[in-house]
Amino acid sequence: MSRRGLYTIAPHGRFLDLLADRVLDGRLLGGWERSGPFWLSDVTIILPTRRSRLVLAELFATRLGGAALLPDIRTFGGESAEEEPLPPQASVLERRLTLSRLVRQFALSADGFASPPNAAEVLTLADSFGQLIDDLTIEGGDLGKLDPLLEGSLAENWQDVLKFLEPALRFWPQHLAASGKIDGAERRNRQLRRQADTAPLLYGDRPVIAAGSTGSIPATADLLGAIADLPRGAIVLPGLDTALTPKQHEMLIEGANTQGHPQYGLAKLLRALGAGIADVEELAGPSPRTEIMRHALAPTEETARWSSARAA
């Protein structure tokens, strides 16, 4: 299935400057009428950070001479002040202290460490455990149930770690439920999912542009998919290599040891959107600098072509 409304800005392009220019010239608006004093205020742009939101607003104000209404510029996750409130978020300090108590109790138990960690080490281990919780939450994992395939497939020292992780991962959600709070990662997931669910009702056929995200968080990828499905939805990806062939695109997703490649996340997102490289339009135009960088970052199987590429 071919998709419309997919764009990218190569690394040599000034991302927010080009984004503002392509909105003003109508290229990203899907034929939306650009007449009257309020047409720009009907456009919604969603960006990854508050800082980029402020910079883009300033760019529009400069181009328009400060005499027009600006687009509705939002961030991924929505503006909490304008939406139904979610449960309060557990603070980083609360989680750190709670998890450090769990770590210390395990360290002093019969199954604990050979030499109990000191206070600094306990806090470091608690922070690592907190990062694991965030990673599992972001990826949609069940904190109360580790993959049973792990049992018996790990070394003995990791089996000991599982003795701590399984009860600890069950405890933390119970602790949050008892206090009526949620984790920051869970809160963001819920905000993104709510944005995705309400997008068709909120925007209708008005232009909506999601820009600058790679969709690495599954909930963000779902939101990008919801926006791409809108009548005038547009996705502007950062630095997608549009010179990749369909074969190279497939190699990035299914090849061995490709998860660390800079294009892997974008290739995976395109597949989730039901699109290919040919469906994405480059907004920055060609540049020798970007072409050289693309050759340098070629998948391993393609590096044999460096000699011919250099000669050309």
N, C-alpha and C positions, 0 to 999 in steps of 0.2 A: 504494500500500500504506500503510495506517495503522499507525502505531507506537504502542506504549504505553511508559511509563517515561521520557518526555521532559518535563522541567520547566525553569523559568527563575525567576530572582529579579530583579525590576526594580531599577533604580538606587537608588530610595528605600529599599529594604529592606536591613537589615543582613545581609549574605550568610551569614556563618558562624553567626550567632545563629539565623537562620531555618533553616539547614541542620540544626543540632543539634535544634531543636524539631520539625522535620518527621520526623527519624529517630525521636525518642523517642515521637511520637504515632503512628508506624507508617505515615504517609502515603507514605513513600519505600520501604517494605519489601516491597511486593507481596504482602501477606497473611501475612508471616512471623509466627509465633507469638511474642508478647511476654510470655512467662511464664517463671518460674524465674530463678535468680540469674545465669545465664550467657548469656541470650538476646542481649544487646547485643554480647558478644564475638564472636558469629557474623557480625556485620555488618562489611563492609569498605568503607572510604571512601578514595578516591584524590583527592588535591589537587595543585595545581601546584607548591607550594613547601613547604620545611621549616618556614618561619615560620607559614604557615597551618595546617600540621599541628599545631604546638605550641599555637597559639591555640585550635583546635577541641578538642583534648584537654583544655585548661583549661576550656573552656565546658561540656563534658560532665561533668567532675569537679565543677564548681560546681553544675550542675543536679542531680546525683545525690548531692551531699553527700559525695563522696569514698568512698562505701561500696559501689561496684560495679565490675566489670570494664568497661573502656572498649572501644569498637570497635577493630578493626584499622585504624589510619589510616596510609596510605602516600602516597608521592608518585609522580607520573608518571615512569616510568623504573625504578621498583622500588627495593628496598633491596639494594644491591650485596653487603652482608655476608651476605645470605641466599640468594644465587643463584650459579650457576656463574660463575666469574670470566671476565672478558673480557680481551683483550690490554691492556697498560698504555697509558695515554693520553699522547700527546706533549704536552709542556708548551708553554705559550704562548711562553715565552722561546726554546725550541728552534726552534719554527716561525718565530718572528720573525727570528731570526738566520740560519736557513737560507734563508728567502725573501729576506732583505735581500741575501745574497750573490748570489742569482739576479738580483735587480734591478740590483745594481751591475755584474755581468758584462754584462748587456744594455745598460746605460747606456753602457758603454765600448766596446761593439761597433760595427761599421759601421752596423747598423740602429738604434742607440740614439738617445738624445735629442740634440738640437742642442747643448744645454749640459748637461753631466753634473750630476746633482743632488748636493747636499752630503750629509753623513752623516744629518742630521735628516730630510731629504727622502727619503732611501733607506728609512729606518725607517718613515716615514709611508706610503710606497708599499707596503712589505712588509705593513704592517697592513691596508691596503686590499685587497691581494691575498689575505691570509688571510681577510678577511670574504667575499670572492667565493667562496673555496673552501668556507667554511661554508654560504653560501647555496645553492651548487650541491649540496652534500652533503645538506642538509636537504630540498631539493626532489627528491632522488633522481636528480640529473643525473650523467652520466658525465664524470668529470674529464678523461679521456683523449681525449674527442671533443667538440669544439664543433660546434654546428649548422652544417652546410655551407651553409645558406642565408645565413649571415652573410657568406660570402665574396662579394665584389663588390658587396654592398649597403651597405657602409659608406664613409664618407669616407676619404681617403687616410691621415689621421693615425690613424684607428681601425684601418685595415689594418695600420699599423705596430705597433699595440698587439697585434693578433692574432699577429704574428710572435713576440712574447714569450709570450703566454698559452698558445698551443698546446703548445710544448715544456715550459713551466714546469708546466702542469697535468698533464702526463704524468710529470714528474720527481717531484713531491711524493708521489703514492701509491707510487712505486717506492722512494723514500727511507724511507717509513713501513714498507713491507714488509720492507726490508732490516734495519731495526732492531727488527722485531717489535712495532711500536706502531700505534695508530690515532688519528685525530683525535677531539677532544671531540664534535663534531657527529655523527660516525659512531658513536661509542660510545653516545650518547644514542639514535640511531635504532635500534641493535641492542637496547638495553634495552627500548625501547617495543615493538618488534616481538615480542620474546620475551614480554613481558607479554601482548600480544594473542594470541599463539599458545597460551599456557598457561592463559589465563583459564577456558575451559570445564573443564579438568581440575582446576584449582586451587580454583575456587569452587563448581562444581556448581550446586545450586539455592539456595545461600545468597545473601542480599542483597549486592549490590555497587553502590556509588554513586560515580560519577565526577563531580566538581563543580568548577566554576570555570574550566574550560578552554574556549577557543574553537575548538580543533582546527586552529589555523593551520598547525601542522607536520603534514605528511602522515602521518608515523608515529603521531602522537598521534591524528589523525582515525581511523586504522585501529584503534587501541586503543579509542577511544570506540565504534566500530562493533561491535567484539567484545563489549564490555560490554553494549551495547544489545541484543545477540542472546541474552544470558543469560536464563534463566527469570525471575530477579528482578533484572535489571540496570536501573539508573536513571542518567540523565544529567541533571545540573542545570547549565544554561547561565547565564552571567552577563549579565544585561541584554538578553535578546532582546526585540525589539519585537513583542509578540503582537497588536498592533493592525494590523499590516500585512495587507493583503489578498493573496490569491494572485497578483493581477496585480502589485502592488508588490514582492512577493517575487521574482517572475520578473524584474522590471525591475532589481532590485538585482544579479542574477547576470548577466543578459545585456545590460543597458543600457550605453551608452557612458560611460566615465569614472566608473564606480561603485566601482572597486576601493578607493578611499580612503574610502568611506562606512563609518561605525562598524559598521553592520549587515552589511556585505558578507561578512566571514569567517563569521559565524554562519549567514547564508543559504546560503552555499556548503556549510557543514558539514551543515545540514539536508538539502540535496539529496543529499549523499554518503550520509547515513543513510536515504535513501528516505522522508523525512518532509516535512511542510509545517507552516506556522504553526499550523494548527488542531490539530495533534497535540501541541502543547506546552502544558503547564498552568502558569499563573502562580501562584507561591507567595506573593508579597508583597502581592497585592491591588492595587486601584486607588489612584492618588495624583495630584492635580492637578499636582504638580511633574514627575512622570514624563510625564504627558500633554502638558504644555507642551514638554518637551524633545523628545518624539517628533515634535511638529509642527515644531519648529525644525530637526530633522534630516531632514525629509522629502526624498525624492528630488527632483531638479530638476524633473521633470515634474509633481510634485504641489504645488509651491509656489504655483501659481495658486489653490489652495483655502485659502490662509492667511486671506483676508478673511472667508470664510464661517465658518471655524473660530474666528476671533477673535470674530465676532458671536455665536456660540453659546456 
